[in-house]
Amino acid sequence: MSDHQLADWRQHALTLETEVNKVVVGQANPVRLITTAIFARGHVLLEGDVGVGKTTLLRAFTRAIGGGYQRIEGTIDLMPNDLVYHTYLGEDGKPHVSPGPLLMSGENLSVFFFNEINRARPQVHSLMLRVMAERTLTAFNKEHYFPHMLVFADRNQVEKEETFDIPSAARDRFMMEIPIVVPTDPDIMESLVFNTRFHDVDALVETIAKDVLQFDQLNTFAAKLQDSISASPTLRKYTLDLWRATRSPTDYGIKVSGVDMKRLVLSGASPRGMAMLLRAARVNAWLNDRDAVLPDDIHAVFHETIAHRVVFSPVYEMRRTEIAREMLSGIVNAIAAP
């Protein structure tokens, strides 16, 4: 791909971030990470409390990249078929069937948001994960394709009743888990509460420029982008050392306070996870106007692409977030960057 094409797309990507940051304030890092996932073509888990702006964030991105946006709420009684179709009684008193959220936008489905995915049963997870992996679905005696779909899902991490943990194999299907936290800047906090501009989400999203990117061109560009950003032999060795450390942290002298490191890790990052790490790192390098991956690019996406993939002993799962952060920080500090 020519330098001109890379620069042109980069300018559009930066414009995309600027537009989204206008309406979702105080979330510059999550915006950058979601932009990275969009160009790396990876699904995303969102981590955060209720009401921190996850829906607004995704609607803003969808307006700027185009295509269809669909959403479903995870509930204990949600069934796999609810993703595919709705049944209802028509005015004629007869049963009718209409497309569900997965089918409503057809092949133009761009962003699918599964809110509180852990409230849905494993059967629903199974269907969703298959669609994520294959981007196809058979329904109504027809094969449906979702070539441009990215799935974003969040989990209710406060209430444990009537929730179903997503197994590690399912978490591994998501390229990143991105935290969305309440901004701590006093001015931003005041604006979010008292500036009525932020109270009407529909009107807020409408202020974003439409079609900054073309959603149906992203797959082609993303593939060419990956081929255009190089990784040196030294960088590759460094990345493999990081991978080994996620699997056997004790071999690298990694310690976490209050944790028996010999019992902590049941399984480290998967080959797929490390491949996704490099995909995201290449995008980060490109967004920073570089044609080769540096350790800084690995560090920028390391926690978000790896933390949710490491499987801990059950005794440590309740402290997963803090343990993962301390362990991965220890790995980055322990292994010398080239």
PyMOL commands that set and color helices and strands:
alter all, ss='L'
color gray80, all
select helices_A, chain A and resi 3-23+28-40+54-65+80-83+101-104+106-108+117-119+122-134+168-171+186-194+196-198+201-206+215-228+233-247+249-252+261-264+271-287+295-306+314-334
alter helices_A, ss='H'
color red, helices_A
select strands_A, chain A and resi 44-47+68-73+85-89+95-99+109-115+136-139+142-145+150-154+176-179+265-267+311-312
alter strands_A, ss='S'
color yellow, strands_A
deselect
rebuild
show_as cartoon
